[in-house]
Amino acid sequence: MINFLADLAERGREAKPRSTGRTNGRNGKREACGDADKTMRRPWPDPPDGAAYYGMAGDIVGMIEPHTEADPAALLIQLLVGFGNTVHRAPHFMAEADRHGMNLFAVLVGETSKGRKGASWGHIRRLMHAVDEGWADERIMGGLSSGEGLIWAVRDPIYKTEPIKEKGVVVDYQEVMTDAGVKDKRLFVIEPEFASVLKVMSRESNTLSAIIRHAWDRGNLRTMTKNSPAKATGAHISIVGHITSDELRTYLTRTESANGFGNRFLWVCVRRSKYLPKGGGLSKVNSTSIINRLREAVGFARKTNEIVRDDVARQLWWDVYPVLSDGKPGLLGAVTGRSEAQTARLACLYALLDCSAVVRVEHLRAALAVWDYCERSAAYVFDPAGTAEENPQDQTRRKLLELIQRKGGTVAPRDVRGQFDGDTEQAETALSRLVSDGKGAWNVTHTGGRPKRLFVLKPKEPKPKVRISADSVTSGSGTSGTGSENAKSDDAINAGNRAAEIAVATEREDESWSL
């Protein structure tokens, strides 16, 4: 049995001394060929929590991981982005008056060009090609250079008004189609050299940044350029870029960080996970079962409209929302400023992979685990000195944890308000932050009046494991686990999940995700 997540955790613990060098035959000295930047004070982020590998996403990554040098996080993120684009615009959730589709933007950041970013995309593209050949052949493109060019790839039909003449005299006008436009408004943009995109955006009058921001927000795109008549409605655009951390820090300007460009992307640190001199054996793995499951999820998602949450997921969202909404200062805060919306989109994607139109708590926990890794990746790239770890907020967090431990691990907000100048509301927000970080949970007791909320510190537990059976590597029978925290079989929980979805759908209210 291959213990996938245990291997990941071990690599995270051995980030610095891991075997990422080669011996010089002449002098016997070790030459670095890893990704660590010796000038950095902040260590490379630990791998994502096991909750990120929930369900089918974990099964797919677990199938590919033994046979590639790519980072599992790179496989996971590109799978989610690709799946979100394939399903088109129908599935969505509402945040007040704003409609959020399943399109994501992500950038894989490696310390060097040896991070196997391209290899990771190759595996995901191959899988998605088996699910939707037309999309993989026609709707995956690269070469971002201008906003007008991006619109052109998803343009509506273009009409021109021409005169109708009789005997040389204009008697009327008619609309004539000069371009048929693009019927399939899905577009997956892959940019292996994302630094080139950032350099293009720095040119005066270039509209690419503004159009990319609009593409994340909504599907209606146009410019006010006189000589560019093309526009797009209902476009569904996703973007994946690859870049090194040095290039990113050099070319992502303060302006693009502050104007909202940066926080529309998930920033994901990736590096080579292992050495496979002979290559992997993925071609020998029977992936039919996985492909059929993924094809079923895509078909389900395309028939889905609004996605909502069940009661348990809604309660967890309320608990973590203050933390997600609590912005960070400086450049790091600027590039992580859409944490609520990013997490909600991720949660919906995990639900759709489960063929569910209802976000359950396991979907939200998976999304939170992904966002946590993206946030830590952003901290590594945009706050290399680690100054965020030294601020008063983190000192307060540490002292709060120590106080909770002294009080036996269970406290009410009023029990710790002394840490916050007697402000119970601030104390409750700080405890919610600990819940988001996985340090504890709320125990809510309904008393007839205002519910009684107690924070219960979580004991240290081993991380959940995704196991890949030896049989699955040779026969393609699938993985023996789902990647969820309890690793329950699909057959055992399927009936309960469907019943819960029916109950939620019956009581479905006109709700929106507060962002």
CORBELBEL-V198495 format. One line per field, one symbol per residue. phi: phi as a letter, one per 20 degrees, with the letter a starting at -180 (. if undefined). psi: psi as a letter, one per 20 degrees, with the letter a starting at -180 (. if undefined). burial: # if it has 24 or more other ideal C-beta (glycine too) atoms within 12 Angstrom, else .. Layout:
phi: ???
psi: ???
burial: ???
This chain:
phi: .eeffffffffffdgeeffccceffedmeedfcedfefeeeffgffggggffefmfgffffffegfdbeffgffffffffffffeffmeffacdcleeedeeecdbceddfbfeelfffffgffffffffebffffedddcbngbbfffffffcfegddcecfddclndfdacbedfdbfmdfeefbdedcfdfgfffffffffmfefgffffffffbddcadefgecffbccmfcdcccccaeffffffdeffffffenffeedeecfcbgeadcgenedffeeeegffffffffffffffeedfdcdefffffffffeggffeefdfmffffecfdfffffffffffffffelcecfdfffffffffffgffffffffeecffmfffdegffffffffffffffenncbegffdfffclmeffffffffffffffmeabedddedndfgedcedfeffcfffcdddfffffddmfoeecdnffdlfffffdgffffffffffffegdedcefd
psi: ponghhgggghghkggjqnkrqpohhijqpppjaipoiiphprpqqrqqhhhkqbhghggghghgijqiqphhgggghggggghhhiaigprqpndipppajpqpqppoqhrikjkghhghgggggghhhgnggghhhjorakphqhhhgghikqrqpqppqqpqokipoiaqqpppipiapgojqpoppnhmhhhghhhhiqpjpjggghgghhhgrjoprrkpgjniqrpqkqnpqppqpqqhggghgiorhghghjighjiqppopqrphrpnhjrrkhhipojgggggghhggggghhjqdppaqrhghhghghgighghinrqrahghhikilhgggggggghghghhjlpjpprhhghhgghhghgghghghhggilhikhhijrhghghgghgghgghhjjipqqhhhjihikkjohghghghhhhhghijiaqpopppjhcpqppppoppqpqqqqpppoqhhhhhikirqiriirhilqqhhhigggghghgggghhjprmrqop.
burial: .####.###.##..#....#.............####..#.#.####################################################...##################################..##..####.#############........................##.############.##.##....##############.###......###.############.###.##...##..###############.....#.#..#.#.###.###.##.###.#######.###############.#..######################################################...#....#..##..##.##......###.##..##.....#################..........###.#.....#######..##..#.########.#..#......#..##..#.......##.#
